[in-house]
Amino acid sequence: MTVIAPPQGSQRLSNADDVDAVPRRHPWRWSGAVALLVILALFLYSVVTNPNLDLVTIGRFVADKRILVGVGLTVLITLIAMVVSTLLAVLLAAMRLSKNPVLSGAAWFYVWIFRGTPQIVQIVLWGYLGLLYQKLTLGIPLTEIVFWQVDTNDLINAFVAGTLALTLNQAAYSSEIVRAGMISVDDGQREAAYSLGMSPVYTLRRVLLPQAMRMIIPPMGNETISMMKSTSLLMVIAVPEVYTAATAISAQNLKQVEMLVVASIWYLFMTTVLSIPQYYLERRYGRGSSHALPPTPLQRLRRVLDRSKPGVEPAPPTQTTKVIAE
């Protein structure tokens, strides 16, 4: 027979023995918040009332067709560069961790070259590739047999050159992030997969990478945002992204500061939008971690709405019972 007995000490205490729990107050926390709000309000007021800043021009050009085309091109370059560079990064990380010295050395050399030279230099070199090779030819060396030939400037225009430069440079940095995530996975996971007869490629795809994503997603999200801002460097090879478009407009209306504000507004908007999928990806791949996942913004809003409904009271804490088996 099973008897459920109440926990010891469950008798109601007398009024004299009750303890009044008073939450600790934080006056300096509120004072600091008020001070920050005041400073922010003063800064915004100084910007709005500044006679040297033409707000009308900002409002007129923030939705200009040339700016919108530049925004679309910026997003397109960012997506292409991040997708291709991530695939290359996984390949390079696997090569770095390989026991084959040729593969490991080739991956190390790639990372050494692209991390050791400035990104803007790589962009300019790709943009001026036609000065080194006027034509790209596919054929048999030392013979006159040519299967395919094309003018370099026709094949690698400014858009392609900028995308290639950003992609190859980002792959070097992302490969180190992927390698760090793969190293963080316990070696026993790989050994267990091999003992089950899994191939190295299948182990990488189904065992190592899913566990490493918890370490990879946060820095890769930062790299994506950094990539979007790095597209402004393509101005040196005349790619008409958002910063180049804003600079071209400012050369006509002589409103340099206003057009910089327009470009900054769009960069802030795009980076904010990119932060949303990063947030949910971190939650998805962090489900197996030891710490509890924070509520999403929708969950927080739902809690606030539930509390504001009349007649809805929070559920009382559950009592712990003791089960005695006979």
SULZIKA-V793369 format. One record per pair of residues at least 4 apart in sequence whose ideal C-beta (glycine too) atoms are under 8 Angstrom apart, sorted by the first residue. I is the first residue (numbers start at 1). J is the second residue. D is the distance in Angstrom with one decimal. If there is no record, write none. Layout:
i=I j=J d=D
i=I j=J d=D
//
This chain:
i=1 j=326 d=5.1
i=2 j=323 d=6.6
i=2 j=324 d=7.4
i=2 j=325 d=5.5
i=2 j=326 d=7.2
i=3 j=324 d=5.0
i=3 j=326 d=6.7
i=4 j=321 d=5.6
i=4 j=322 d=7.6
i=4 j=323 d=6.0
i=4 j=324 d=7.6
i=5 j=321 d=7.4
i=5 j=322 d=5.3
i=5 j=323 d=8.0
i=5 j=324 d=5.6
i=6 j=10 d=4.7
i=6 j=319 d=7.9
i=6 j=321 d=6.7
i=6 j=322 d=7.5
i=7 j=319 d=7.1
i=7 j=320 d=5.6
i=7 j=321 d=6.5
i=7 j=322 d=5.6
i=10 j=319 d=7.4
i=13 j=17 d=4.2
i=13 j=18 d=5.9
i=14 j=18 d=7.5
i=26 j=30 d=6.7
i=27 j=31 d=6.1
i=28 j=32 d=6.1
i=29 j=33 d=6.6
i=30 j=34 d=6.3
i=31 j=35 d=6.3
i=32 j=36 d=6.4
i=33 j=37 d=6.4
i=34 j=38 d=6.4
i=35 j=39 d=6.5
i=36 j=40 d=6.2
i=37 j=41 d=6.2
i=38 j=42 d=6.4
i=39 j=43 d=6.4
i=40 j=44 d=6.4
i=41 j=45 d=6.2
i=42 j=46 d=6.4
i=43 j=47 d=6.6
i=44 j=48 d=6.2
i=45 j=49 d=6.0
i=46 j=50 d=6.2
i=47 j=53 d=6.6
i=48 j=55 d=7.2
i=52 j=257 d=7.7
i=53 j=58 d=7.9
i=53 j=257 d=6.6
i=53 j=258 d=6.9
i=53 j=261 d=7.7
i=54 j=58 d=6.9
i=54 j=255 d=6.2
i=54 j=258 d=5.3
i=55 j=59 d=6.3
i=56 j=60 d=6.2
i=57 j=61 d=6.1
i=57 j=253 d=7.1
i=57 j=255 d=5.0
i=57 j=258 d=4.4
i=58 j=62 d=6.0
i=58 j=258 d=5.1
i=58 j=261 d=5.4
i=58 j=262 d=5.8
i=58 j=265 d=7.8
i=60 j=64 d=7.3
i=61 j=67 d=6.3
i=61 j=246 d=7.9
i=61 j=249 d=6.2
i=61 j=258 d=7.3
i=61 j=259 d=6.6
i=61 j=262 d=5.3
i=62 j=67 d=6.9
i=62 j=262 d=5.1
i=62 j=265 d=6.0
i=62 j=266 d=7.6
i=63 j=67 d=7.1
i=63 j=68 d=6.7
i=64 j=68 d=6.9
i=64 j=249 d=7.0
i=65 j=69 d=6.3
i=66 j=70 d=6.5
i=66 j=240 d=7.8
i=66 j=245 d=4.7
i=66 j=248 d=7.2
i=66 j=249 d=6.4
i=67 j=71 d=6.4
i=67 j=242 d=6.3
i=67 j=245 d=5.4
i=67 j=246 d=6.5
i=67 j=249 d=7.5
i=67 j=262 d=6.3
i=67 j=263 d=7.9
i=67 j=266 d=6.9
i=68 j=72 d=6.6
i=69 j=73 d=6.4
i=69 j=240 d=6.9
i=69 j=245 d=6.8
i=70 j=74 d=6.2
i=70 j=240 d=5.8
i=70 j=241 d=5.1
i=70 j=242 d=3.7
i=70 j=243 d=7.4
i=70 j=244 d=6.5
i=70 j=245 d=3.5
i=70 j=246 d=7.3
i=71 j=75 d=6.5
i=71 j=242 d=5.0
i=71 j=266 d=5.4
i=71 j=270 d=7.1
i=72 j=76 d=6.3
i=73 j=77 d=6.3
i=73 j=159 d=7.8
i=73 j=239 d=7.2
i=73 j=240 d=6.3
i=73 j=241 d=5.0
i=73 j=242 d=7.5
i=74 j=78 d=6.3
i=74 j=228 d=6.5
i=74 j=231 d=5.0
i=74 j=241 d=4.5
i=74 j=242 d=4.9
i=74 j=270 d=7.0
i=75 j=79 d=6.3
i=75 j=228 d=7.7
i=75 j=270 d=6.7
i=76 j=80 d=6.3
i=77 j=81 d=5.9
i=77 j=159 d=7.7
i=77 j=162 d=6.6
i=77 j=163 d=5.5
i=77 j=166 d=6.7
i=77 j=231 d=5.3
i=77 j=234 d=7.4
i=77 j=239 d=7.6
i=77 j=241 d=6.7
i=78 j=82 d=6.1
i=78 j=224 d=7.0
i=78 j=227 d=5.3
i=78 j=228 d=4.6
i=78 j=231 d=6.3
i=79 j=83 d=6.2
i=80 j=84 d=6.2
i=80 j=163 d=5.6
i=80 j=167 d=7.1
i=81 j=85 d=5.7
i=81 j=163 d=5.9
i=81 j=166 d=4.4
i=81 j=167 d=4.4
i=81 j=170 d=5.9
i=81 j=227 d=5.8
i=82 j=86 d=6.0
i=82 j=170 d=7.0
i=82 j=223 d=7.6
i=82 j=224 d=5.3
i=82 j=227 d=5.7
i=83 j=87 d=6.9
i=84 j=88 d=6.4
i=84 j=167 d=4.9
i=84 j=171 d=7.7
i=85 j=89 d=6.0
i=85 j=166 d=7.8
i=85 j=167 d=4.9
i=85 j=168 d=7.5
i=85 j=170 d=3.9
i=85 j=171 d=4.2
i=85 j=174 d=5.5
i=86 j=90 d=6.7
i=86 j=171 d=8.0
i=86 j=174 d=6.0
i=86 j=220 d=7.2
i=87 j=91 d=6.7
i=88 j=92 d=6.1
i=88 j=167 d=7.4
i=88 j=168 d=7.7
i=88 j=171 d=3.8
i=88 j=174 d=7.7
i=88 j=175 d=7.3
i=89 j=93 d=6.1
i=89 j=170 d=7.9
i=89 j=171 d=5.2
i=89 j=174 d=3.5
i=89 j=175 d=4.2
i=89 j=177 d=7.1
i=89 j=178 d=4.9
i=90 j=94 d=6.4
i=90 j=175 d=7.9
i=90 j=178 d=5.6
i=90 j=209 d=7.3
i=91 j=95 d=6.4
i=92 j=96 d=6.3
i=92 j=107 d=4.7
i=92 j=110 d=6.3
i=92 j=111 d=6.9
i=92 j=171 d=6.4
i=92 j=172 d=7.5
i=92 j=175 d=3.7
i=92 j=178 d=7.8
i=92 j=179 d=7.9
i=93 j=97 d=6.4
i=93 j=107 d=7.8
i=93 j=175 d=4.9
i=93 j=176 d=7.7
i=93 j=178 d=4.0
i=93 j=179 d=4.0
i=93 j=182 d=6.0
i=94 j=98 d=6.4
i=94 j=182 d=8.0
i=94 j=204 d=6.0
i=95 j=100 d=8.0
i=95 j=103 d=4.3
i=95 j=104 d=6.3
i=95 j=106 d=6.5
i=95 j=107 d=3.7
i=96 j=104 d=5.8
i=96 j=107 d=4.5
i=96 j=108 d=6.5
i=96 j=111 d=7.7
i=96 j=175 d=6.9
i=96 j=179 d=5.4
i=97 j=104 d=7.7
i=97 j=179 d=6.5
i=97 j=182 d=6.4
i=97 j=183 d=7.7
i=98 j=103 d=4.5
i=98 j=104 d=5.4
i=99 j=104 d=7.6
i=100 j=104 d=6.3
i=101 j=105 d=5.7
i=102 j=106 d=6.3
i=103 j=107 d=6.4
i=104 j=108 d=6.3
i=105 j=109 d=6.2
i=106 j=110 d=6.5
i=107 j=111 d=6.5
i=107 j=175 d=7.2
i=108 j=112 d=6.1
i=109 j=113 d=6.4
i=110 j=114 d=6.4
i=110 j=171 d=7.9
i=110 j=172 d=6.4
i=111 j=115 d=5.6
i=111 j=172 d=4.6
i=111 j=175 d=6.1
i=111 j=176 d=6.8
i=112 j=116 d=5.6
i=113 j=117 d=6.7
i=113 j=172 d=7.7
i=114 j=122 d=7.1
i=114 j=168 d=6.0
i=114 j=169 d=5.2
i=114 j=171 d=7.3
i=114 j=172 d=3.8
i=115 j=172 d=5.0
i=115 j=173 d=6.7
i=117 j=121 d=5.4
i=117 j=122 d=6.0
i=118 j=122 d=7.2
i=119 j=123 d=6.5
i=119 j=165 d=7.3
i=119 j=166 d=7.7
i=119 j=169 d=5.2
i=119 j=230 d=6.7
i=119 j=233 d=6.4
i=120 j=124 d=6.5
i=120 j=233 d=5.3
i=120 j=236 d=6.4
i=121 j=125 d=6.3
i=122 j=126 d=6.5
i=122 j=165 d=4.8
i=122 j=168 d=7.3
i=122 j=169 d=5.6
i=123 j=127 d=6.3
i=123 j=161 d=7.4
i=123 j=162 d=6.2
i=123 j=165 d=4.3
i=123 j=166 d=7.6
i=123 j=233 d=5.8
i=123 j=234 d=6.4
i=123 j=236 d=6.2
i=123 j=237 d=6.1
i=124 j=128 d=6.1
i=124 j=236 d=5.9
i=124 j=237 d=6.8
i=125 j=129 d=6.9
i=125 j=165 d=7.7
i=126 j=156 d=7.0
i=126 j=161 d=4.0
i=126 j=162 d=7.3
i=126 j=164 d=5.4
i=126 j=165 d=4.5
i=126 j=237 d=7.7
i=127 j=158 d=6.4
i=127 j=161 d=4.6
i=127 j=162 d=7.3
i=127 j=165 d=7.8
i=127 j=236 d=7.3
i=127 j=237 d=3.5
i=128 j=132 d=7.4
i=129 j=133 d=6.3
i=129 j=152 d=5.8
i=129 j=156 d=5.7
i=129 j=161 d=6.7
i=130 j=134 d=6.3
i=130 j=151 d=7.7
i=130 j=152 d=4.2
i=130 j=153 d=4.3
i=130 j=156 d=7.4
i=133 j=152 d=5.3
i=134 j=151 d=7.1
i=134 j=152 d=6.1
i=135 j=149 d=5.7
i=135 j=150 d=6.8
i=135 j=151 d=5.9
i=135 j=152 d=6.2
i=136 j=149 d=7.1
i=136 j=150 d=5.5
i=136 j=151 d=8.0
i=136 j=152 d=5.5
i=136 j=155 d=6.2
i=137 j=146 d=5.7
i=137 j=148 d=7.2
i=137 j=149 d=4.7
i=138 j=146 d=7.3
i=138 j=147 d=5.0
i=138 j=148 d=4.1
i=138 j=149 d=7.3
i=139 j=143 d=7.1
i=139 j=145 d=5.1
i=139 j=146 d=4.0
i=139 j=147 d=5.3
i=139 j=148 d=7.5
i=139 j=149 d=7.8
i=140 j=145 d=4.4
i=150 j=154 d=6.1
i=150 j=155 d=5.0
i=151 j=155 d=6.9
i=152 j=156 d=5.9
i=153 j=157 d=7.0
i=155 j=160 d=7.3
i=156 j=160 d=4.8
i=156 j=161 d=5.1
i=156 j=164 d=7.2
i=157 j=161 d=6.8
i=158 j=162 d=6.2
i=158 j=234 d=7.6
i=158 j=237 d=5.0
i=158 j=238 d=5.4
i=158 j=239 d=5.0
i=159 j=163 d=6.3
i=159 j=239 d=5.9
i=160 j=164 d=6.1
i=161 j=165 d=6.3
i=161 j=237 d=6.0
i=162 j=166 d=6.4
i=162 j=231 d=7.6
i=162 j=234 d=4.0
i=162 j=237 d=5.9
i=162 j=239 d=4.6
i=163 j=167 d=5.9
i=164 j=168 d=6.1
i=165 j=169 d=6.2
i=166 j=170 d=6.0
i=166 j=227 d=6.5
i=166 j=230 d=6.3
i=166 j=231 d=7.0
i=166 j=234 d=7.7
i=167 j=171 d=6.4
i=168 j=172 d=7.4
i=169 j=173 d=7.3
i=170 j=174 d=5.7
i=170 j=223 d=6.7
i=170 j=227 d=5.9
i=171 j=175 d=6.1
i=172 j=176 d=7.5
i=173 j=177 d=7.0
i=173 j=223 d=6.5
i=174 j=178 d=6.2
i=174 j=220 d=6.6
i=174 j=223 d=6.1
i=175 j=179 d=6.1
i=176 j=180 d=6.3
i=177 j=181 d=6.6
i=177 j=216 d=5.9
i=177 j=219 d=4.9
i=177 j=220 d=6.0
i=177 j=223 d=7.1
i=178 j=182 d=6.3
i=178 j=212 d=7.2
i=178 j=216 d=5.9
i=179 j=183 d=6.3
i=180 j=184 d=6.6
i=180 j=215 d=6.6
i=181 j=185 d=7.6
i=181 j=212 d=3.4
i=181 j=213 d=7.0
i=181 j=214 d=7.6
i=181 j=215 d=3.9
i=181 j=216 d=4.0
i=182 j=204 d=8.0
i=182 j=208 d=5.4
i=182 j=209 d=7.4
i=182 j=212 d=4.9
i=184 j=212 d=6.3
i=184 j=215 d=5.0
i=185 j=189 d=5.4
i=185 j=190 d=7.4
i=185 j=207 d=7.9
i=185 j=208 d=5.4
i=185 j=211 d=4.8
i=185 j=212 d=5.5
i=187 j=191 d=6.2
i=188 j=192 d=5.9
i=189 j=193 d=6.5
i=189 j=207 d=5.6
i=189 j=208 d=6.8
i=189 j=211 d=6.6
i=190 j=194 d=6.4
i=190 j=203 d=6.0
i=190 j=207 d=7.0
i=190 j=208 d=6.6
i=191 j=195 d=6.3
i=192 j=196 d=6.7
i=193 j=198 d=4.3
i=193 j=202 d=7.7
i=193 j=203 d=4.1
i=193 j=206 d=7.8
i=193 j=207 d=4.7
i=194 j=198 d=6.4
i=194 j=200 d=8.0
i=194 j=203 d=6.7
i=198 j=202 d=4.7
i=198 j=203 d=4.7
i=198 j=206 d=7.3
i=198 j=207 d=7.1
i=199 j=203 d=6.7
i=200 j=204 d=6.3
i=201 j=205 d=6.3
i=202 j=206 d=5.7
i=203 j=207 d=4.9
i=203 j=208 d=6.2
i=204 j=208 d=5.1
i=204 j=209 d=6.1
i=205 j=209 d=6.1
i=206 j=210 d=7.0
i=207 j=211 d=7.0
i=208 j=212 d=5.8
i=209 j=213 d=6.4
i=210 j=285 d=7.7
i=212 j=216 d=5.6
i=213 j=217 d=5.6
i=213 j=285 d=4.3
i=214 j=285 d=4.8
i=214 j=286 d=5.7
i=214 j=288 d=7.7
i=214 j=289 d=6.7
i=215 j=219 d=8.0
i=216 j=220 d=5.5
i=217 j=221 d=6.2
i=217 j=278 d=6.9
i=217 j=281 d=5.0
i=217 j=282 d=5.3
i=217 j=285 d=5.7
i=218 j=222 d=6.9
i=218 j=278 d=7.6
i=218 j=282 d=6.1
i=219 j=223 d=6.3
i=220 j=224 d=6.5
i=221 j=225 d=6.8
i=221 j=274 d=7.5
i=221 j=275 d=7.3
i=221 j=278 d=3.5
i=221 j=281 d=7.4
i=221 j=282 d=7.6
i=222 j=226 d=6.2
i=223 j=227 d=6.2
i=224 j=228 d=6.8
i=224 j=274 d=5.8
i=224 j=278 d=7.4
i=225 j=229 d=6.9
i=225 j=271 d=5.0
i=225 j=274 d=5.8
i=225 j=275 d=7.4
i=226 j=230 d=6.1
i=227 j=231 d=7.2
i=228 j=267 d=7.2
i=228 j=270 d=5.8
i=228 j=271 d=6.3
i=228 j=274 d=6.7
i=229 j=267 d=6.3
i=229 j=271 d=7.6
i=231 j=239 d=7.7
i=231 j=241 d=4.9
i=231 j=242 d=7.9
i=231 j=243 d=7.6
i=232 j=241 d=6.8
i=232 j=242 d=7.7
i=232 j=243 d=3.8
i=232 j=244 d=7.7
i=232 j=263 d=7.9
i=234 j=239 d=3.7
i=234 j=241 d=5.7
i=234 j=244 d=7.0
i=235 j=239 d=7.1
i=235 j=241 d=7.5
i=235 j=243 d=5.9
i=235 j=244 d=4.5
i=235 j=247 d=6.5
i=238 j=244 d=7.0
i=239 j=244 d=6.3
i=240 j=244 d=5.1
i=240 j=245 d=5.6
i=240 j=248 d=7.7
i=241 j=245 d=7.0
i=242 j=246 d=6.3
i=242 j=263 d=5.6
i=242 j=266 d=5.4
i=242 j=267 d=7.3
i=243 j=247 d=6.3
i=243 j=263 d=5.2
i=244 j=248 d=6.3
i=245 j=249 d=6.5
i=246 j=250 d=6.3
i=246 j=259 d=4.2
i=246 j=260 d=6.8
i=246 j=262 d=5.7
i=246 j=263 d=4.2
i=247 j=251 d=6.6
i=247 j=259 d=7.1
i=248 j=252 d=7.2
i=249 j=253 d=6.3
i=249 j=255 d=7.9
i=249 j=259 d=5.5
i=250 j=254 d=7.0
i=250 j=255 d=5.7
i=250 j=256 d=4.6
i=250 j=258 d=7.6
i=250 j=259 d=3.9
i=250 j=260 d=7.6
i=253 j=259 d=7.8
i=255 j=259 d=5.7
i=256 j=260 d=6.4
i=257 j=261 d=6.5
i=258 j=262 d=6.6
i=259 j=263 d=6.5
i=260 j=264 d=6.3
i=261 j=265 d=6.4
i=262 j=266 d=6.9
i=263 j=267 d=6.3
i=264 j=268 d=6.2
i=265 j=269 d=6.4
i=266 j=270 d=6.2
i=267 j=271 d=6.2
i=268 j=272 d=6.2
i=269 j=273 d=6.6
i=270 j=274 d=6.4
i=271 j=275 d=6.5
i=272 j=276 d=7.6
i=274 j=278 d=6.6
i=275 j=279 d=6.2
i=276 j=280 d=7.0
i=277 j=281 d=6.0
i=278 j=282 d=6.4
i=279 j=283 d=6.8
i=279 j=296 d=7.9
i=280 j=284 d=6.3
i=280 j=296 d=7.6
i=281 j=285 d=6.4
i=282 j=286 d=5.6
i=283 j=287 d=7.2
i=283 j=293 d=5.5
i=283 j=296 d=7.1
i=286 j=293 d=6.2
i=287 j=293 d=6.9
i=289 j=293 d=8.0
i=295 j=299 d=3.9
i=295 j=300 d=5.1
i=295 j=303 d=7.3
i=296 j=300 d=7.1
i=297 j=301 d=6.3
i=298 j=302 d=6.3
i=299 j=303 d=6.5
i=300 j=304 d=6.6
i=301 j=305 d=6.3
i=302 j=306 d=6.3
i=303 j=307 d=6.4
i=304 j=308 d=6.4
i=305 j=309 d=7.0
i=306 j=312 d=5.9
i=307 j=312 d=7.0
i=307 j=314 d=8.0
//
